[in-house]
Amino acid sequence: MVGNNASGVRTIKYGATKDFILNMVVVLPSGEIIRPGTNAIKSSSGYDLCRLFVGSEGTLGVVTEVTLRLIGLPAEFMAVVVQFNVIQDATHTVSHIMRSGLSPAALELLDTPTVQVVNRYKKLSLEEKPTLFMEFHGTSATGLKEELEAVKEICADNGYLNFDSGIGREERNRLWEARYDVHESIKVNNPGLFPLYVDTAVPISKYPDMVEWGQKIVEKRGLKGYAFGHAGSGNLHMEILGIPEEKEQWQNIQEAEEEIVGFALKCGGTATGEHGIGIGKRKFMKKEHGESYKLMQQIKELIDPNGIMNPGKMFE
């Protein structure tokens, strides 16, 4: 979690791993032990070394201990599942909700093929259309009902097909059942195929364009793909399926990835919203970070001059 700066479904309200690290213990390549951070909620003292190690994927040191900031559980939950005839209506709804002043705890997108495999895997009966899953947290049911009216109005403006909602933890679990196990649903319904994972994130204003571009590239190249993700934080996941041993097909898939990521970078986005660089996305680092990439390399060389920390990851 720390190495990847992992985040997920409720990032839009609560933030990523980096937002919860107060302090840590790190063993450097030299064997020296350092303890960056404090127990205070805020500090203006020196460089933020905790942020440096969060997301470094083990390339700077071994994090052996972390102290986390905690948040209380919400008193009330509200969940919404809304479906649209076309995916553009769903993605524009995401953009409108995030600009409206509403504060969803989660806002997820599943495209039609993803809904289809989830239906089969979990034996559900969702309308097989582009679907948004939303979750709101609050102190009272009354306040959440007011938010619900605003959400429904925005969805209506974008021409929703079906709208289902409920307040309370049990209703949240019922309505969100289809969102979980997406990866497993895709895997089970496509035996023998291997996914290449695309994990772009873009500004919310560009999210409709990002989703449309991703699907266009997959269709143009005659590939099989699924689009879903943490729409409220501009994060699009795509699983493009193929057989790595079939070189021509896999090269086609990799070229599709490069086109999709290239578009995200043009939008002011990133090659990876939450799953890290590792080996697979090293090729995008220089293009995404420009001159900052050189500074990252210099930091790596300063802290780890012998290149012993997770060698080959993140940097060529």
Steps between C-alpha positions, in 0.01 A plus 500: 500500500776745596729400215226553242325795666197276457152642480161381384125530517471772767800710401288794385382566855781369718814514287778250427753326727726808504224699671499267803872451572608700806845347543699193409815300560717441193813291456722664238728307260793586727329325792435832674157531662308828473166610646344772282174667602336582833187411692357846435220532246691777323857626479693763302844376605745404226450278197205258507705180495198282573353607166833419335492138616126452445464388140872427454427129444790382715760676285627729782475289815304242694207642697474291817246697702231761438280706729163578345245774548153353552150622415177403676239293319209702359168490681293450186553357151315563178550303181383564145514284188406677179508374143514674165440404137844619386827536685537870409192578711656315795839673473347845463294428813827431685640835389183687597477337846863576582453866397171539686636535854373156601754283682459132413712255694516282190397535137572199278444420132440164330458483124253261333740205443610520865139495622439195279783292651410609855140392441614156388759454773288620792163382356354851507236653276624854443395670178806454280567868442771747610460526878608741775531395864501780756539514875446793735585529870334734747396567856125455441258332264325833449811664364567207268145516363560861402818396317306221331259747343790700357664185365177381337450838334849491347445144378166601349665787315727240339214265409531208741333168419467348849553658843514299823597633841495413867614631838677286759785251505288205382365698206854608413616138498203391288544767238880470482517123464564520126800733535709251692682205337525675162849359434389148590188535284712593197747219566238226545311605188815505282693178567837479329530877451742723691430868580721800443391754762465866406471737800481859378366797696406838356337825617127449556417740216685265262354175634224465235760548226736251665240222518384564145859497369586177682200316361564641153858371495399151614222483239719640220766236564246215520587413860297371792494746790312604811476855638423581863654694785492767765325756284463761774879536522547494122647149514430266207589132514502301179573131469598412144511125448722281286764226496854628566654209304323620185753772428309692234182512710686603816689773316163630381383509864816681615462757223140555613629562854750756370227686310271504802772615741626756247153657489485511882833684513380751239202566728733587788451159658719208603602157375400342831239624742560249778681182396852633469774485236691177564641375170198528272462877510868606517480597133253781582698663782714741297210615284277560803751675727728684258790672677373376837593149391871591516460621859329174595795308356744719693311439826510126432874511431569711810313272741578171325834547316552126456151443358411221743146612588244327275729527196342541159177646636369845407819612318648357182 
